[in-house]
Amino acid sequence: MKALVFTKYGPWSKSVLFSDSHPKPSASEMRCGELLVEVNAAALNPLDKIRYNGGLKHFVAEKKLPAVIGYDIAGTVIKVAPGTDAAENKTRFSIGDRVVARMGDSKCGSVAEFAIVDADLCAKIPDNLTYVEAASLALSGQTVLQAFRKGGVKEGDRVFVSGGAGGVGTIAIQLAKHVFKAKEVATTARSGEKSDLCRKLGADTVIDYTTHKFEEKLREFDFALDLTHEAERMAVILKKGANIVSVTGKPTVSSLIEIGYPVSLWVKFYLWIIRVSYLFRLIRLQTSKHSTLKTLFP
């Protein structure tokens, strides 16, 4: 089948290539609880770059190379693994269903014609969404939901999102305003088209980061979502005891355990070498009088 693959760890120009003869997933590879999906759309995220550059190899090593790139997938179910049909109540999916998923780390690879996906990671695509629109929501949408839940966002809160015009930011604005019912949503974006987009999606306040510092304009917010490596600047805009959730930087041991990644002695040593724990302790000290920093590793 056709697929976008990487043949070794390294930069895009030296490791990634288009293949028209990558092995197609077969029914014999499927396990109970899995679906064979014909891919109609896929999306790429910064996590894909981390993966093919080798940033995850100490946590989830590739079983073999070449490996297909991509976590976000939207497509049509063409086969349900034996023992997982809807009649046996072990999955809610049937052949022909339109589904979207953020694929699991141990069996990812969405930029291909076909893929095997864990049914527990899938959701049916609503009739009012195209495959392309659905694929764009998978990892970004889950990231925002996890961040808001981890940060305790609730109706009536004042929410700040840095980088509101980006892939995660645009979803965060919409979910904060229209799903979590935030009283106010503030964000940062360049003036013009990007600021207009943020306002259209629901942002009440948009600060042009090229001319103003958000920490000089905002006060008394209930929650902040850091998408731009600026968590250490956000404490001053929050109420005492409010939460900052950051999706930037390297993972910590606790964040890996939380999402089910294996944490061996080697992994702990690796994280110590790159001084991740020290970095986040430093930020916590800087913000401790005002807020609590929580990290998210999607």
N, C-alpha and C positions, 0 to 999 in steps of 0.2 A: 504494500500500500504506500501511498504518498505520506510523508511525514517530515516535520522539522526536527532535527536531532542534533545532539552534540556528541562528538566522538572522543573527547577528552576534556579535562578541566582546563579552562583558560578563557581569554577574551573572545568575544563573538567572532571576530575575523579569523581566528585560528582554530576554533573548536566547533562552531555551528555550521551546519550545511543542510540543504534540502535533499531528501532522499525519495526516490520513486520506487524503491524496492525494499522498504523496511518490512519485517515480518508482521503480517496481520494477526491480531489476537484471535486465538481459536477457542472453540467451546471447551476443549480439554483443559484449558488454563483456568476456566471459571470455577469459582468456589461458591458454596452455598451463600446466598445473600448478595450476589453480584449480578450486574447487568452488562450485556454487550450493547454498546451505544454507537450508532452511526453519527459521526460528528457533523453538525451543521454550522457551528460557530465555536470559536475559542478565543480566549483573551490572554494577554501577557501582562505580567506585573513585575515590579522590582524584585520580588522573590525569585522569579525565574532567572534573573541575572545573577543573583547570589548563588543559585544552584549550579548553573553551568560554569561559573567562575570557581567553584569548589568550596564556597562558603559554608555548605551544609555537610560536607563529606565526613566531618568528625561526628556528626549527629545522626544523619541518615545517609549512609553511603549507597551509591548506585549499585544495584545487583549486577548489572552488566552494561557495557557501552558498545555501540551507540545507544543513547537513551532519548526518548521523545521528550521535547520541551512542553511545558504548559501545565497549569493546575485548573484553570477555569474552562468548563466545557458545557455546551448546550447541544442537544441532539435528540435523536429518536431511538427508543428502545427497540432492538431487533431480536434480542434473545434474553430470556430469563434463566438463570442457572437452575438446574434440577433441584427440587426441594425448596425453591424460593418463589413459587408462583403465588399469585394473589389468593387463589382458592385455599391455600394452606395457611393463610394469614401471616406469612412471614415477610411479605413485602406488599406494598400498596401499588406496585407498578405492573403494567402489562405490556405486551408487544404493541408498538405503535404509539405509546405515550411519549409526549414531549417532556424532556427532563433537563434540569440544570444542576450542576454540582461544582464544588471546590474539591477536586480529587485529593485522595489521601497521599501522604508523603511516600509511602512504600510502593504505591502503584499509580504514579501520576504520569502524565503525557497526553495532553489534550490536542496538540496541534498535529493532528493525524486524521485519517479517514475514519478510523474505528478506535474504540477504547473500551476497556473493561473498568467498570465503576462500581464501587460499593453502594448498594441500594440505600443504606443508612445515610449516605452523604448527599443523596439526590432529593430534589423537590420538583413537583410538576410545574411546568411553565404556564402561567395564566394565559388565557386566550388573547388578552390585549397586549402581550409582549411578543416581539419577534425573537428568533434565536439569537441574533446579534445583541439585542438589548439585554436578554437574559444572561448571556455569557459575560457581559460587562459588570454584572452585579455580584457574581459569586464571591470571590475573595474580598473585594472591597466592601461589599455589603456585610459580610460576616465580621470583618474587622471592626466596622463601626458598631455593629450590635454588641460585640464582645466588649468594646471599649466603653460604651454607654452603660452596659450592665455592670461592668467592673467598677466604673466610677459612680454608680448609684444615681444616674440621671433620672429625674422624675418630672411629672407635670408641674409646670409653673417655674421651673428652674431657668436661670440665665446661663446660657451655654456659649463658650468660646471655642472656635475651631480655627487653628492656624492653617493657612494654605487652602482656602475654601474652593478655589477653582480647579483643584487637582482631582484625580480619579476617586480618591477616598473622600476628599473634602466635599465634593458636590453631593455625594450620597449622605455624608454626615449632616450637612445643612438640612436636607429634606427630611431625614429621619428625626432630627432634633425638633424641627418645627412642626411637622405634620403627623408624626407617629408618637413621639415622646411628649408632644405638646409643650415645648419650651416657651416660656414667656418672652424671651429675647434670645436671638442667635446673632453673635458677632463673629466676624471672620476677617482674614487679611487676603487681599488680592490686588493685583495691579489695576490702576484706573483704566476705564474704557470697557472693552468687550468682556473681560474677565469679571470686573466688578458688577457689570450689568447682569451677567449670568448668575452670580451669587445672589443678587437681590431677587431675580426672577425665581430662583429656587426656594427662597424663603428667608434669606438673611436680612435682619433688620439694620445692622450696622456693618459696613464694609470699610476697612482701613487700608489705604494704599501703603503697603510696606516699603515702597521706594521713597516715600516722602515723610512718613510718620512712624513712630514707634508705638505699637499697640499698648505697651505698658504705661505709656504716658496719657492714654486716652480712655482706658477702661478701668472700672473698679467694681467691687462687690459682686463678682460672678460666682456661680455655684459649682461650676465644672469647666475644665479646659481639656481639650484634646490636642495633643502635640503631634503634628504631622511634618514638622519642618526643623527638627533638632533645636527647638527653642524652649524646652521645658523649664530651664533654669530662669527664664525671664517671666514666667507666667504666674509665679506665686503672688506677686504684688497685686495682680488684678483680681484675686480670689478672696472670698470670705474666709475667715479663720476656720481651719478644719476641712476646707473643700478639697476635692480630689483633682489631680492632674493625671491623665493617662497618656503615656507616650508610646508610639509605635515605631520610634526611630532607635537607632543604635544597635548594639549587639545583645543577644539574649543573656539572661542571668540563669543560674542554676535553678532557682525557684520557678522562673517562667517556663523553663524546659520541662520540669517535673509536672507543672500544672497542665500542660497540653499533651502529656504522655510520651515525651521523648526519652529515650534511654540516657541516663546520666552516669557514665562510668567514671572511674578514677581518672582516666585519661582526659575525658571531657572536662572534669572539674579542674584539672591541671591546666588544660588549654585555656579555659576561661580566666584562670588566675594569671596566666602569662600575658593575656591581652588586657588584663586589669579591668575587666568589665565590672566586677563587684565594687572595685574602688571608685570607678566613675559614678556609679549610681548612688553609692554612699555619699559621695561628695555633693551630688545634686540634692539628695535628701537633706543634708545638713544645711544647704543653702535655702531650702524651702520649708524647713521643719517648723518655723515659727508661724507659718501661714497655711500650709497645705501638705497633703500627702501625695507623693509621686508613686504611681503604679505603672509597671511596664507590661506591654503586650507584645507577644511574639506570634504573629498570625500564621 
